[in-house]
Amino acid sequence: MRFLLFIFLLSAGTLEAQIPVDTLASMIKDVYRKVYTEELSYQWLTTLCKDVGHRLSGSPQAEKAVEWGKKTMDTFGLDAVYLQPVIVPHWVRGDKEEVSMKTKGAGTVPLKALALGNSVGTGKKGVQAEVIEVQSIDELKAMPDEKVKGKIVFFNRPLDKGLTNTFASYGGAADQRYSGPKAAGEKGAIAAVVRSLSTRKDDYPHTGSTFYSDTTVNIPAVAVSTNDADVLTKAVRAGKTEVFIRTSCEMLPDVQSYNVIGEIKGTEYPDQFIIVGGHLDSWDVGEGANDDGAGVVQSMETLYRLKKMGYQPKHSIRCVLYMNEENGLKGGKEYARLAKEKNEYHLAAIETDAGAGAAQSFSCTAGEGVVVEKHLGYLNPYVTTLLGPYDIELQTGGGGADIGPLKPSVGLLIGLRPESARYFDYHHSNIDVLENVHPRELASGTAAIVSMILLLDQYGIGNE
């Protein structure tokens, strides 16, 4: 019945000169076999993690990652590989954080902590004050200023474990990390402590970006491990508790960096683009294996596979390795700015920035003025026939942070959605390392992306 549907579409004149569906299905089957067998993404991820390491924007490692990305794609035989300049922030962590809890009963208890990205430091003497615990920014804002002034605010709302989607759990708690320290500073607090955004209890603190304003007093901010957050809340609820924090992080002047772009020119629509990308930068702890080394190597292998199989795309296909997703999104914004300046139209933009788990689906949202349900209705029969055998579905949802700025000039924004039960165990922590990536799960995402691009390039997104 599925193939009858495609025959009907062809007879209706909605498609022109496509590869037949059964032929494309055979091509996709071969893609999966080769991606699984050769494990190129895992080989490249090994180099990125072990030879380059973590890659915070502005760092020497980020510069090395740019060089590695371009050098590697230069070997693919693409029509173009180039660097796209972008100015990025340069935040440095400095010396190891010193954070401890002080109570009358327990004395001094060290806490496992990491400074939040973009945070100011405490100075050499550090800061110490009584802790007040809150569950939300709204709760903090409702407090009288005099209750907060001179204190350290402890944001302790955990991720909602009752949600099936761990990204929804993360999104429901991330505001306290991103906006909490600013809100605390506006109320007169001298520092902020945030419960790590993790789905499990462990001793690994998770960093991540926090937002400051030029118009407020910016205060030091750290995240403590989930286990230590429980220790701290127990102490605070038992009586007066103080916390000592010493950090030496600081924001240095912006520096020159680059997005890395590889391209295969389209034969019929060279000025229309289908892109796939991940972000080359990572936090300065762990190795950035899941976030987002996985997306980087999956995007690179996508173009490698298309070129290796001798595929000649109708649309121009790009791999974009963005710089500075973690603490500024400068790479994604600059790519979109230049695309607008060049009047480039993107038929579809795919982002892979959700970890290295086994691929499960693609989530789609539409560009401005586009109704996503119309396109999903058009694409779903193809996805069911061509990707259904590999348990890949198409659904509504977000695309990704780096491709978001393209919304005014894109047909569909598409995000790869892998299995994510363990993703936030590793996210932004010291254990986001190669050893926590399975080669076959990583490969499943690569194969799914290659297959989706073949589908989109051949059959479009249903603009007729």
Sequence and secondary structure as in RCSB ss.txt:
>XXXX:A:sequence
MRFLLFIFLLSAGTLEAQIPVDTLASMIKDVYRKVYTEELSYQWLTTLCKDVGHRLSGSPQAEKAVEWGKKTMDT
FGLDAVYLQPVIVPHWVRGDKEEVSMKTKGAGTVPLKALALGNSVGTGKKGVQAEVIEVQSIDELKAMPDEKVKG
KIVFFNRPLDKGLTNTFASYGGAADQRYSGPKAAGEKGAIAAVVRSLSTRKDDYPHTGSTFYSDTTVNIPAVAVS
TNDADVLTKAVRAGKTEVFIRTSCEMLPDVQSYNVIGEIKGTEYPDQFIIVGGHLDSWDVGEGANDDGAGVVQSM
ETLYRLKKMGYQPKHSIRCVLYMNEENGLKGGKEYARLAKEKNEYHLAAIETDAGAGAAQSFSCTAGEGVVVEKH
LGYLNPYVTTLLGPYDIELQTGGGGADIGPLKPSVGLLIGLRPESARYFDYHHSNIDVLENVHPRELASGTAAIV
SMILLLDQYGIGNE
>XXXX:A:secstr
 HHHHHHHHHHTT   S   HHHHHHHHHHHHHHHHHH HHHHHHHHIIIII    TTSHHHHHHHHHHHHHHTT
TT SEEEEEEEEEEEEE  S  EEEEEETTTEEEE  EEE BT     TT EEEEEEEES HHHHHHS HHHHTT
SEEEE     TT S HHHHHHTTTHHHHTHHHHHHHTT SEEEEE   SS  S     B    TTS    EEEE 
HHHHHHHHHHHHHS  EEEEE   EEEEEEEEEEEEEEE  SSEEEEEEEEEEES   SSS  IIIIIHHHHHHH
HHHHHHHHTT   SEEEEEEEES TTTT HHHHHHHHHHHHTT EEEEEEE  S SS EEEEEEEE TT  HHHH
HHHHHHHHHHHTGGGT EEEES   TTTGGGGGGEEEEEEEEE  TTHHHHTTSTT SGGG  HHHHHHHHHHHH
HHHHHHHHH S   
